[in-house]
Amino acid sequence: MQKKKKIVFINQATGYLTIDIINEFAKDYDEVALIAGSIRVQDIPLDRKVKWSKITKYDRGNPKKKFLSWLIGTIQIFFLLLFRYRRYEIFYITIPPSAYLLSLVLPNKFSVLVFDVYPDVLEIYNIKKTSLIYRSWARWNRKLFRKAHRVFTIGEGMARLLDAYMERDKMKIIPLWSGLTKIKPVAKADNPWLKDLGLQNKFIVQYSGNIGYTHNVEVMVDLAREFVGNPDIHFLIIGRGERVNHIKQIIEDHKLKNTSLLPFQPDDVLNYSLAAADLGVVILDEKSAHVSLPSKIYNLQAVAVPMLGISTLDSELNGHLELFDNGKCFVASDIKGMVGYINNLSNDKAAIQALSENSKKASVNFTIANAKKYYEEYVS
């Protein structure tokens, strides 16, 4: 009798990327499981054959709460792998980032999809390379990545960081994709969401995403202050996070009538809210610029929105915008440069149209077809 193929996926905060990958494995594997604190479904649901073992939710609050949820989650994952899934292959997705370290002691065949490179990301939290935890984690990485079945990552910037821990020929780089399979460009005249806000005749500069400790959303307010005398340009900030109230207070303090702060929008209007932007803002903190490429760029490309990147000029974000010529990147301190860019685009319909078309062309490289590549590389 042929041995049953069993695999368990681990992602404390499961979203469309994990779901799409799992669904590809579910087509071939006999038993598929998921260890997660939450599952957020967008267009495509998780295959019904997948068993969900629920652990504590990933806490997006302050760093202490975040680290605590990671610690508790890792302990729960350990006992589930030790007893319930002891004969399963393991596919770690790096939330919690400490989970894959369990394979230092577990015998299961395992693979890792690296969304964030640890210990490198610890520098964001002022943990130095000379610290014990940083040096130990680096040593564990070299050991674990050598014995992993596959190590996947999502871009060249991440791959360069992983070079410090493993050989490049064992690494598989597969880009991310938009989770909104039905998303498409929407003309302003046909956008009911924008009409409800009364902004259909404005040039919209929009940030939509997390408003956390590592997201310098204040730069949106700084830009808005430069345009208080221009009634044709409006700034939209959409998101959630521990610093929402702080941003709200700054907007109120400066009496910015050209700026709106909204919560995350429900899925049924997400296409309209994203497509409302004439210019989509993508912000990367300097400390994470080389280890991250925000997934929001794939949604913006799918709705044919040009981008204003705010990051270091040697970041992966800047490289992406230069490669596809669908936006421009500025350092956060270059307010004057960003003001000029916004002014020029708001008065040049041909330039906006060209960038929009380039975004749409770029989007064909980042579709759900990439999920199948994970399965193909895994079994090759």
C-alpha positions in Angstrom: 0.0 0.0 0.0 1.3 3.4 -1.0 2.1 5.7 2.0 -0.3 8.6 2.4 1.0 12.0 1.6 0.5 14.4 4.6 1.5 18.0 5.0 0.7 20.7 7.6 1.1 24.4 6.9 1.8 27.0 9.6 0.8 30.6 9.4 -0.5 32.3 12.5 -2.2 35.0 10.3 -3.4 33.1 7.3 -4.6 35.1 4.3 -5.1 34.6 0.6 -1.4 33.8 -0.2 -1.3 30.9 2.2 -4.8 29.7 1.1 -3.8 29.8 -2.6 -0.7 27.8 -1.9 -2.5 25.2 0.3 -5.2 24.7 -2.3 -2.6 23.7 -4.8 -1.2 21.1 -2.4 -4.7 19.9 -1.6 -5.1 18.7 -5.2 -2.4 16.0 -4.7 -1.9 15.4 -1.0 -4.1 12.9 0.9 -4.2 14.9 4.1 -3.6 18.6 4.4 -3.7 20.6 7.6 -3.3 24.2 8.7 -2.2 25.6 12.0 -3.4 29.2 12.3 -4.7 31.8 14.7 -7.0 33.3 12.1 -8.0 32.7 8.4 -9.0 35.7 6.3 -10.8 34.6 3.1 -11.0 37.0 0.2 -12.0 35.7 -3.2 -11.1 32.1 -2.9 -11.9 29.9 0.1 -9.7 27.3 1.7 -10.2 23.8 0.3 -12.7 21.8 2.4 -10.4 18.9 2.9 -8.0 21.1 4.9 -8.1 20.5 8.7 -7.7 23.7 10.8 -6.0 23.5 14.2 -6.6 26.9 15.8 -4.0 28.7 17.9 -3.8 32.1 19.5 -4.3 35.0 17.1 -1.4 37.1 15.8 -1.6 40.4 17.8 -0.9 43.4 15.6 -0.6 45.7 18.6 2.6 47.1 20.1 5.8 45.1 19.9 5.3 43.5 23.4 1.9 42.2 22.5 3.2 41.1 19.1 6.1 39.2 20.6 3.9 37.6 23.2 1.4 36.3 20.6 4.4 34.9 18.7 5.7 33.2 21.7 2.4 31.6 22.8 1.7 30.6 19.2 5.1 28.9 18.8 4.6 26.9 22.0 1.1 25.8 20.8 2.6 24.9 17.4 5.3 22.8 19.0 2.8 20.6 20.8 0.6 20.2 17.8 3.6 19.1 15.7 4.8 16.8 18.4 1.6 15.0 18.9 -1.1 15.6 16.3 1.1 16.1 13.2 4.1 14.1 14.1 4.0 12.2 10.8 3.3 15.2 8.5 5.7 17.2 6.3 5.8 20.7 7.6 5.5 23.9 5.5 6.4 27.0 7.7 5.3 30.5 6.6 7.1 33.0 8.8 4.3 34.1 11.1 5.2 33.5 13.9 8.8 34.0 12.7 10.1 31.7 15.5 8.0 28.7 14.5 10.5 27.2 12.0 13.1 27.1 14.7 11.2 24.2 16.1 12.7 22.0 13.4 16.0 22.3 15.3 14.5 19.4 17.4 11.7 18.0 15.3 12.5 15.2 12.9 9.8 16.0 10.2 10.7 16.9 6.6 10.2 20.7 6.5 10.2 23.7 4.2 10.1 27.4 4.9 8.5 30.3 3.0 10.4 33.4 4.1 8.2 36.6 4.1 10.5 38.4 6.6 14.1 37.6 7.2 14.9 37.0 10.9 17.1 37.9 12.7 17.6 40.8 10.3 14.2 42.3 11.0 15.0 42.5 14.7 17.0 45.6 14.0 13.7 47.4 13.5 13.1 46.8 17.2 16.6 48.1 18.1 18.0 44.6 18.7 21.7 44.8 17.6 23.6 42.3 15.6 26.0 41.8 18.5 23.2 40.7 20.8 22.9 37.1 21.9 19.5 36.5 20.4 20.6 37.9 17.0 23.8 35.9 16.9 22.1 32.7 18.0 19.3 33.1 15.5 21.8 33.6 12.7 23.6 30.4 13.7 20.3 28.5 13.8 19.4 29.8 10.4 22.6 28.4 8.9 21.8 25.0 10.4 18.1 24.9 9.5 18.3 26.1 6.0 21.0 23.5 5.2 18.6 20.7 6.3 15.4 22.2 4.9 13.7 20.4 1.9 13.0 23.8 0.3 13.5 27.4 1.2 11.2 29.9 -0.7 11.3 33.6 -0.7 9.4 36.4 -2.5 12.0 38.7 -4.1 15.6 39.5 -4.8 16.0 41.7 -1.8 15.0 38.9 0.6 17.2 36.5 -1.3 20.3 38.7 -0.8 19.7 38.6 2.9 19.2 34.9 2.9 22.6 34.6 1.1 24.2 35.0 4.5 22.6 31.8 5.7 22.5 29.4 2.8 23.5 28.7 -0.8 21.6 30.5 -3.5 21.0 27.4 -5.6 18.8 25.8 -2.9 16.7 29.0 -2.7 13.5 29.4 -4.7 12.3 32.9 -5.5 8.6 33.2 -6.4 6.9 36.6 -6.4 3.6 37.3 -4.6 0.3 38.1 -6.3 -2.9 39.9 -5.7 -5.5 38.1 -3.7 -8.4 39.8 -5.5 -8.8 37.7 -8.5 -11.8 39.7 -9.8 -10.3 43.1 -9.2 -10.1 45.4 -12.2 -9.7 49.1 -13.0 -12.7 51.3 -12.4 -13.3 54.7 -14.0 -14.0 57.5 -11.6 -17.4 58.2 -13.2 -18.3 54.5 -12.5 -17.1 54.4 -8.9 -20.0 54.6 -6.5 -17.7 54.5 -3.4 -15.9 57.6 -4.6 -19.2 59.3 -5.4 -20.5 58.6 -1.9 -17.4 60.5 -0.5 -18.0 63.4 -2.9 -14.4 63.1 -4.3 -15.0 62.0 -7.9 -13.7 65.3 -9.2 -10.5 65.3 -7.1 -7.0 64.0 -7.8 -6.7 61.3 -5.1 -3.4 60.6 -3.4 -4.2 57.5 -1.3 -2.4 55.4 1.4 -4.3 52.2 2.2 -2.7 49.8 4.7 -1.5 49.3 8.2 -0.9 52.3 10.4 1.6 50.8 12.8 4.8 51.6 14.6 6.9 50.9 11.5 4.7 52.8 9.0 5.6 56.5 8.6 2.1 57.6 7.7 2.8 61.1 9.0 4.4 61.8 5.7 0.9 61.8 4.1 -0.1 64.6 6.5 3.2 66.5 5.7 2.3 66.3 2.0 -1.3 67.3 2.6 -0.2 70.4 4.4 1.7 71.4 1.3 -1.5 71.3 -0.8 -4.0 73.2 1.5 -4.3 75.9 -1.1 -5.0 73.4 -3.9 -8.7 72.3 -3.7 -8.2 69.8 -6.7 -6.0 67.4 -4.7 -7.3 65.3 -1.9 -5.4 62.9 0.4 -7.0 59.7 1.5 -5.6 57.6 4.4 -7.3 54.2 4.8 -6.2 51.7 7.4 -5.9 50.3 10.9 -3.2 50.1 13.6 -2.1 51.3 16.9 -1.3 54.8 15.5 -4.6 55.6 13.9 -5.6 58.0 16.7 -2.2 59.7 16.5 -2.7 60.4 12.7 -6.3 61.6 13.4 -5.1 64.0 16.0 -2.5 65.5 13.6 -5.1 66.0 10.9 -7.4 67.7 13.4 -4.6 69.9 14.8 -3.7 71.2 11.4 -7.4 71.5 10.3 -6.7 69.6 7.1 -9.9 69.7 5.1 -8.0 68.1 2.1 -7.4 64.9 4.1 -9.7 62.0 5.0 -9.0 59.2 7.4 -11.1 56.1 6.9 -11.0 52.6 8.5 -10.1 49.5 6.4 -12.9 49.0 3.8 -15.0 45.8 3.6 -14.1 43.3 0.8 -17.2 44.2 -1.2 -16.0 47.7 -1.8 -12.2 47.1 -1.8 -12.0 47.1 -5.6 -13.7 50.6 -5.7 -11.6 52.0 -2.8 -8.3 50.9 -4.4 -9.3 52.1 -7.9 -10.3 55.5 -6.5 -6.6 56.5 -6.2 -5.0 58.5 -9.0 -1.7 57.8 -7.1 -1.2 55.0 -4.7 1.3 55.6 -1.9 3.5 52.8 -0.7 5.6 53.5 2.4 8.5 51.4 3.6 10.5 52.2 6.8 14.2 52.7 6.2 15.0 49.7 8.5 12.7 47.3 6.5 13.4 48.7 3.0 15.8 45.8 2.1 13.8 43.0 3.7 10.3 43.8 2.5 8.2 44.5 -0.6 4.6 45.4 0.4 1.9 43.1 -1.1 -0.4 46.1 -1.6 1.6 47.0 -4.8 0.1 43.9 -6.5 -3.5 45.1 -5.8 -2.6 48.7 -7.0 -1.2 47.3 -10.2 -4.3 45.1 -10.7 -6.5 48.3 -10.7 -3.9 50.1 -12.9 -2.9 52.7 -10.3 0.5 54.5 -10.6 2.5 54.6 -7.4 4.4 57.0 -5.2 7.0 55.0 -3.3 8.4 56.4 0.0 11.6 54.5 0.9 15.3 54.5 0.5 16.5 54.6 -3.1 18.4 51.3 -2.8 15.2 49.5 -1.6 13.4 46.7 -3.4 10.4 49.0 -3.8 12.4 51.5 -5.8 13.8 48.7 -7.9 10.3 47.4 -8.6 9.0 50.8 -9.7 12.0 51.4 -11.9 11.7 48.0 -13.5 8.0 48.4 -14.5 8.1 52.2 -14.9 4.8 52.6 -13.0 5.7 55.1 -10.4 8.6 56.9 -8.6 10.3 56.5 -5.3 11.4 59.2 -2.9 13.1 59.3 0.5 10.8 60.4 3.3 12.6 63.6 3.8 12.2 64.7 0.2 8.8 66.5 0.6 9.7 69.0 -2.1 10.4 66.2 -4.6 7.1 64.5 -3.8 5.2 67.7 -4.0 6.6 68.4 -7.5 5.8 64.8 -8.6 2.2 65.1 -7.4 1.8 68.5 -9.0 3.2 67.4 -12.3 1.0 64.2 -12.5 -2.2 66.0 -11.4 -1.7 68.4 -14.4 -0.6 65.8 -16.9 -3.3 63.3 -18.0 -1.0 61.7 -20.6 1.7 60.9 -18.0 -0.9 59.5 -15.5 -2.3 57.3 -18.3 1.1 56.0 -19.3 2.0 55.0 -15.7 -1.5 53.5 -15.3 -1.0 51.3 -18.4 2.4 50.2 -17.1 0.9 49.2 -13.8 -1.7 47.1 -15.6 1.0 45.5 -17.7 3.1 44.7 -14.6 0.1 43.0 -12.9 0.2 40.0 -15.3 3.4 38.9 -13.6 1.8 38.7 -10.2 -1.3 36.5 -10.4 -2.6 33.4 -8.6 -0.7 31.3 -11.2 2.4 31.9 -9.0 0.8 29.7 -6.2 1.1 26.7 -8.5 4.8 27.4 -8.8 5.2 26.7 -5.1 3.8 23.2 -5.5 5.8 22.5 -8.7 9.1 23.5 -7.1 8.3 21.6 -3.9 7.7 18.3 -5.7 10.4 18.8 -8.4 
